[in-house]
Amino acid sequence: MSIFRCIIFIYFIFFNYSIANETNKVTIQLNWKYQFEFAGYIAAVEKGFYKDIGFDVTLKELTKDINVVDFVKNKKATFGIYDSSILSGYDKKQAIILLANYLKKSPLVLITKQDIFSPTDLKDKKIYMTEFEFENSSLSRVFQKFNIKKDDINLISSFKPIDDFILKKADAFSAYITNETYYLNKKRIPYNIISPSNYEIYGFGGNLFSSLEYVQNNPTKIKDFIKATNKGWEYALKNKKEIIDIIYNKYSKLKSKEALFYEAKKIEKVMLLDAYKLGEVRKTIIEDELKRAKNKNLVDKSLTINDIVFSFSKYSKNHSFTNEEIYYLNNKKSIKMCVDPSWMPYEKIQNNKHIGIISDYMRYFEKQIKTPISLYKTNSWQDSLRAFKNKKCDIISAVSKTKDRKKIMNITQSYLDYHLVVATRVEERFFDSLDDLPNDKTLAIVKDYRHSSILKKRYPNKKFIYVSSVDEGLEKLSKKEIFGFIDSITSVGYKIQKEYFSQLKIAGKFDEKYSLGVGVRSDDKLLFSIFDKLINKLDSQSKNEILKKWINFNYEKGFDYSSFWKIFIVFAIIVLVITYRYKEVVDNKQKLQRQRKKLEEKNKELKLTQEALKESIRNFEVLLDSTMEAVLVFQDHNCIDINKVGYKLLGYKNKEEVIGQNLYHHVHNDFIVTLKESLNKNLDSYEIEFVRTDGTTFPALVKDRYITLKNKRVKLFTIVDLTELKSKERLLFKQSKLASMGEMIGNIAHQWRQPLSLISTIATGLKLRIETKTENKEESVEFLEKLNVTAQHLSSTIDDFRNFFAADKKKESFFAYSLIEQNLVLLESIFKTNFINIEQNIDKTLQLTTYKNELTQALLNILNNANDAFKEKDMEDKYIFIDVVEKSKEVVICIKDNAGGIPENIIENIFEPYFTTKHKSDGTGIGLYMTYQIIHEHIHGKIEVSNSNYIFNKKSHKGAKFTITIPRKL
């Protein structure tokens, strides 16, 4: 080839070279988030193993709206990763092929509470797992084996069941032993594992699969892809730290590096590399799964393992034609062929002969089938399509698939691919896309070419015109009748170099690729099968030889050496200018592509952020509706939002009935002032009563705070219905009252014993004197006076006890000193019997306004506990000290003893319900709990307990000290 021709073809060859070396873009849809479970694929991407075999691989992690199998079936992903349930619902019409298996033992298990040891223990339990897992996974076979039906358990679907398990809301949940066990171990949560393998049920996971159509069309590529994936896994397992760093820094920080290392070790174990080769498919396990699926009528009965598992020898189609196809060819005299009569260098009818690249392919096919392929002459591509439709031809040499063509022909797999370019005059600028061109520019396209209809639909505002051939289009362009002409880079480049080099140029290129196959009449299935097999037999070497032959031949033909030296210098300058300009355009294009890529990444990030925000809002709404509390949002005292619990609690059917109502609309009239005061005081929480729509009332605990919502300051109220709690509290009060009543009755009996004895002695003495007639009137009057005083004392004692057991609850004003005296009167005989001394330090002028009866009960509980503490001590000096003082509008009541104090290991538990240090026969454990409730919840004060060391009468003492702080006026 001459130097001149070499320079001419630099531009053209560059485009063809770039096309020849394009990588095959594919997507792998994962069945979970990025983690070590997919380390082999990540390593193959990051270390270039896929790129080395011509694959540009994109990994996509799972999101909620993705069904992995459907994505592959519907060509939204080239490859997918799935577990053993991949066989469930296998569809022959949209068949998938299992390419490799990496997890020989399924990591799917059931994690249970520690008291669940066997699957039989799962009945009537809450199990968090999907219905699909229950019906199709290896766990489903465990349930079947133990005859556990769906109605026997409480099946709950949850995206994050581990949280509910930790909170003890779930009895069991499905999990991967490679993942969830790490978090449970770290949090030291006890659990048991029910693994299908313990019951001779074996699953498998980490299955790489693809669609049958892709496998059939790319058997060699599939074989190379599996090898590259195996290489990725080998690298990942040998270099765990490196791959974990890549996963964490580049793919996802959802799991910590520690968690990824834990997963890596577990993954390597379930791969069973000591027994199986990397990627090897365990056919015995698949046969078992297939048999089970057939028994459940999940798959076609005729389905075999050979239909499911990839075999290169099967899909490479390196086999002969069938007997039926051979018979067809032997009886076929010739195959009539229609072509595009003017589409060089692909094909052309010249001197009644078919020439071009496609012609050589047809000659190759002709040799393979030993049946003549004869030309049917036409004048245009449109004529060829009409002739084929009228059955003048058996085949069309090269055609692309369209919906209309499917009606009249079957088109084989591709044997030629091409990219589109735009040709313009040399003075026009270069551009990246048709979007860069004004809509008034006229562009020509060949009528009835597939890409022509696609371009018209894609760019409806562009001004397109039809031409009958490439020759006509370029001729119109050279005469300036149109702005540009669009066709394949090979045909346009060929014609420009041959006829229009100084006039026209390639100004833009499309990224997408169009494919050409052989079109066969739809009524000739055998001929279609024959040509499809012929194309499968084509190897890269044969294709390259055909292309090389035509590029060399056509571009050397007809060169005029005599003009070389005349134009060389001028031409060289032009080439240099074009090269420089081209380089400049390429640099600018690369910059624009980088900028575009950054913009696309930013847009993608924004979309992800937007989706995340929407998801957060949805999750927040679900969270609000899932809480036990009513949540209301108010702006300017008007309700603007309420959750489901809230409007149901108030008696409404939906939130719209509540929105717009005033803050005080459902507050009981007696508590409106309380609510206003509480809002002004900024209390942490407070109790008020609400009124439902039907007029019934209920007590509630309320908490409010300001938050910012949509850039507005609003008031958020959380309300807890206390109806059930108050009912239980009343029951506890009743129990406490009854317990106190028992103690008080004992006190009454003890306190009345001496007065009754006195009355009995006086009465007996008077009776004796009367009978013996020795009574003295003055002495008798004195004895009767003593009887009256004693009776009055008993009556007073009865009044004191009756007041203690009074059921009414009302605020009273009283002196602190009188309250303490009343309590001591009730316990006076008990303290005297046990030799307990009372030391008081009380301001006798200090007056209180609160619930007197409830405060009395609280003080009696503390004093009784002090008395009980002394029973266990053998000591001479027993003291109870009572101090009452005022501090900043509050009253502080301090009661301490010298009984030795409360053990430090239980002191923080003494206010808990049913906690007691006494024998079961001596205490219920509710006295101090009720004291705590009375002081905190009813009187709005606080009570604290500690052990106190002090000196009294020059002696050291130690005992429990209860400090009660309450408002002076409630």
HELIX and SHEET records of a PDB file:
HELIX    1   1 ILE A    3  ALA A   20  1                                  18    
HELIX    2   2 PHE A   36  PHE A   38  5                                   3    
HELIX    3   3 ALA A   39  GLU A   46  1                                   8    
HELIX    4   4 PHE A   49  ASP A   52  1                                   4    
HELIX    5   5 VAL A   68  LYS A   73  1                                   6    
HELIX    6   6 SER A   84  LEU A   87  5                                   4    
HELIX    7   7 PRO A  119  LEU A  122  5                                   4    
HELIX    8   8 GLU A  131  ASN A  136  1                                   6    
HELIX    9   9 SER A  138  LYS A  145  1                                   8    
HELIX   10  10 LYS A  150  ASP A  152  5                                   3    
HELIX   11  11 PRO A  161  ILE A  166  1                                   6    
HELIX   12  12 GLU A  180  LYS A  186  1                                   7    
HELIX   13  13 PRO A  196  TYR A  199  5                                   4    
HELIX   14  14 LEU A  212  ASN A  217  1                                   6    
HELIX   15  15 PRO A  219  LYS A  238  1                                  20    
HELIX   16  16 LYS A  240  ILE A  246  1                                   7    
HELIX   17  17 ILE A  247  TYR A  251  3                                   5    
HELIX   18  18 LYS A  257  VAL A  270  1                                  14    
HELIX   19  19 LYS A  283  ASN A  295  1                                  13    
HELIX   20  20 ILE A  305  ILE A  308  1                                   4    
HELIX   21  21 PHE A  312  TYR A  315  1                                   4    
HELIX   22  22 ASN A  323  ASN A  331  1                                   9    
HELIX   23  23 ILE A  357  ILE A  369  1                                  13    
HELIX   24  24 TRP A  381  LYS A  389  1                                   9    
HELIX   25  25 LYS A  403  LYS A  406  1                                   4    
HELIX   26  26 LEU A  434  ASP A  436  5                                   3    
HELIX   27  27 ARG A  450  ARG A  458  1                                   9    
HELIX   28  28 VAL A  470  SER A  478  1                                   9    
HELIX   29  29 ILE A  489  GLU A  499  1                                  11    
HELIX   30  30 LYS A  525  LYS A  537  1                                  13    
HELIX   31  31 SER A  540  GLU A  556  1                                  17    
HELIX   32  32 TYR A  561  SER A  563  5                                   3    
HELIX   33  33 PHE A  564  SER A  626  1                                  63    
HELIX   34  34 LYS A  644  LEU A  649  1                                   6    
HELIX   35  35 LYS A  655  GLU A  657  5                                   3    
HELIX   36  36 ASN A  669  PHE A  671  5                                   3    
HELIX   37  37 ILE A  672  LYS A  681  1                                  10    
HELIX   38  38 THR A  723  GLU A  771  1                                  49    
HELIX   39  39 LYS A  777  PHE A  804  1                                  28    
HELIX   40  40 ALA A  816  THR A  833  1                                  18    
HELIX   41  41 LYS A  852  LYS A  871  1                                  20    
HELIX   42  42 ILE A  907  ASN A  909  5                                   3    
HELIX   43  43 GLY A  927  GLN A  933  1                                   7    
HELIX   44  44 ILE A  934  HIS A  938  3                                   5    
SHEET    1   A 5 PHE A  55  LYS A  60  0                                        
SHEET    2   A 5 ASN A  24  GLN A  29  1                                        
SHEET    3   A 5 PHE A  79  TYR A  82  1                                        
SHEET    4   A 5 GLY A 205  SER A 211 -1                                        
SHEET    5   A 5 ILE A  96  LEU A 103 -1                                        
SHEET    1   B 5 ASN A 154  ILE A 156  0                                        
SHEET    2   B 5 LYS A 126  TYR A 128  1                                        
SHEET    3   B 5 ALA A 172  TYR A 176  1                                        
SHEET    4   B 5 LEU A 108  THR A 112 -1                                        
SHEET    5   B 5 ASN A 192  ILE A 194 -1                                        
SHEET    1   C 5 ILE A 373  LEU A 375  0                                        
SHEET    2   C 5 ILE A 335  CYS A 338  1                                        
SHEET    3   C 5 ILE A 395  VAL A 399  1                                        
SHEET    4   C 5 LEU A 504  ARG A 521 -1                                        
SHEET    5   C 5 MET A 409  ILE A 411 -1                                        
SHEET    1   D 8 ILE A 373  LEU A 375  0                                        
SHEET    2   D 8 ILE A 335  CYS A 338  1                                        
SHEET    3   D 8 ILE A 395  VAL A 399  1                                        
SHEET    4   D 8 LEU A 504  ARG A 521 -1                                        
SHEET    5   D 8 LEU A 416  ARG A 425 -1                                        
SHEET    6   D 8 GLY A 484  SER A 488 -1                                        
SHEET    7   D 8 THR A 442  VAL A 446  1                                        
SHEET    8   D 8 LYS A 463  VAL A 467  1                                        
SHEET    1   E 3 SER A 342  TRP A 343  0                                        
SHEET    2   E 3 GLU A 347  GLN A 350 -1                                        
SHEET    3   E 3 LYS A 353  ILE A 355 -1                                        
SHEET    1   F 5 ASN A 638  ILE A 642  0                                        
SHEET    2   F 5 ALA A 630  GLN A 635 -1                                        
SHEET    3   F 5 LYS A 712  ASP A 721 -1                                        
SHEET    4   F 5 THR A 697  LEU A 709 -1                                        
SHEET    5   F 5 TYR A 686  VAL A 691 -1                                        
SHEET    1   G 2 LYS A 811  PHE A 815  0                                        
SHEET    2   G 2 GLN A 847  TYR A 851 -1                                        
SHEET    1   H 5 ILE A 836  ILE A 842  0                                        
SHEET    2   H 5 LYS A 878  LYS A 887  1                                        
SHEET    3   H 5 GLU A 890  ASP A 897 -1                                        
SHEET    4   H 5 LYS A 955  PRO A 967 -1                                        
SHEET    5   H 5 LYS A 942  PHE A 952 -1                                        
END                                                                             
